[in-house]
Amino acid sequence: MEKSLVSKIKQANAALIVEGNLEAIGEFFTADYVAHVTDRDLEGGHAGIRKFLVGIRRAFKELQVEVEVLVVSKDHVAWQRTVRGKHVGAFRGFPATGRRIVWRDMLTSRFRKGLIAEEWAVSDLAERLLLARKR
């Protein structure tokens, strides 16, 4: 089971972020998926995931993702991803810089019946975008 959870995370990142295959959301996430981020919980299930991915893919092109798994348990995986892309569109108040951006996300994913049901996430994307504007 543990290997399949890791595989699911790697496949989700490749399909959704790199390839932009939004039709695959249901293959990786439960319908009632919730993300816990720094200052709030993001609910909305598949629609919320779609909205996030559309925003990322509008703002960044040539996306690449590296996944590093840190800890695996029966139904949780703690992992880090490094994302690289060219910042070509506005994202959450940051205007396009035209620069290449590298950021890291730290996540813990909780699985239910082989799908990601809940995640806790911390990202340095805002910091990286702020730095890119200052260069």
QUIBELUR-V363253 format. One record per residue. N is the residue number from 1. RES is the residue in one letter. PHI is phi as a letter, one per 30 degrees, with the letter a starting at -180 (999 if undefined). PSI is psi as a letter, one per 40 degrees, with the letter a starting at -180 (none if undefined). BURIAL is # if it has 24 or more other ideal C-beta (glycine too) atoms within 12 Angstrom, else .. Layout:
n={N,N}
res={RES,RES}
phi={PHI,PHI}
psi={PSI,PSI}
burial={BURIAL,BURIAL}
This chain:
n={1,2,3,4,5,6,7,8,9,10,11,12,13,14,15,16,17,18,19,20,21,22,23,24,25,26,27,28,29,30,31,32,33,34,35,36,37,38,39,40,41,42,43,44,45,46,47,48,49,50,51,52,53,54,55,56,57,58,59,60,61,62,63,64,65,66,67,68,69,70,71,72,73,74,75,76,77,78,79,80,81,82,83,84,85,86,87,88,89,90,91,92,93,94,95,96,97,98,99,100,101,102,103,104,105,106,107,108,109,110,111,112,113,114,115,116,117,118,119,120,121,122,123,124,125,126,127,128,129,130,131,132,133,134,135}
res={M,E,K,S,L,V,S,K,I,K,Q,A,N,A,A,L,I,V,E,G,N,L,E,A,I,G,E,F,F,T,A,D,Y,V,A,H,V,T,D,R,D,L,E,G,G,H,A,G,I,R,K,F,L,V,G,I,R,R,A,F,K,E,L,Q,V,E,V,E,V,L,V,V,S,K,D,H,V,A,W,Q,R,T,V,R,G,K,H,V,G,A,F,R,G,F,P,A,T,G,R,R,I,V,W,R,D,M,L,T,S,R,F,R,K,G,L,I,A,E,E,W,A,V,S,D,L,A,E,R,L,L,L,A,R,K,R}
phi={999,e,d,d,d,d,e,d,d,d,d,d,d,d,d,d,d,d,d,i,d,d,d,d,e,d,d,b,b,d,d,c,e,b,c,c,c,e,c,a,c,c,c,j,h,d,d,d,d,e,e,d,d,d,d,d,d,d,d,b,c,h,d,b,b,c,c,b,d,c,b,b,b,e,b,b,b,c,a,b,b,c,c,b,a,c,d,c,b,d,b,h,i,c,d,e,c,i,c,d,b,b,b,b,c,c,b,b,c,c,c,b,h,i,b,d,c,a,b,c,b,b,b,c,e,d,d,d,d,d,d,d,d,d,d}
psi={d,d,d,d,d,d,d,d,d,d,d,d,d,d,d,d,d,d,d,f,g,e,e,e,d,e,e,d,i,i,d,f,i,h,h,h,i,d,e,i,h,h,a,e,b,d,d,d,d,d,d,d,d,d,d,d,d,d,d,h,i,f,h,i,h,h,h,h,h,d,h,h,a,d,e,i,h,h,i,i,i,h,h,h,i,h,g,e,i,i,h,f,e,h,i,h,e,e,i,h,h,h,i,h,h,h,i,h,h,h,i,h,f,e,i,h,d,i,i,h,i,h,i,e,d,d,d,d,d,d,d,d,d,e,none}
burial={.,.,.,.,#,#,.,#,#,#,#,#,#,.,#,#,#,#,.,#,.,#,.,#,#,.,.,#,#,#,.,.,#,#,#,.,.,.,.,.,.,.,.,.,.,#,.,#,#,.,.,#,#,.,.,#,#,.,#,#,.,.,#,.,#,.,#,.,#,.,.,.,.,.,.,#,#,#,#,#,#,#,#,.,#,.,#,.,.,.,#,.,.,#,.,.,#,.,.,.,#,#,#,.,#,#,#,#,#,#,#,.,.,.,#,#,#,#,#,#,#,.,#,.,#,.,.,#,#,.,.,#,.,.,.}
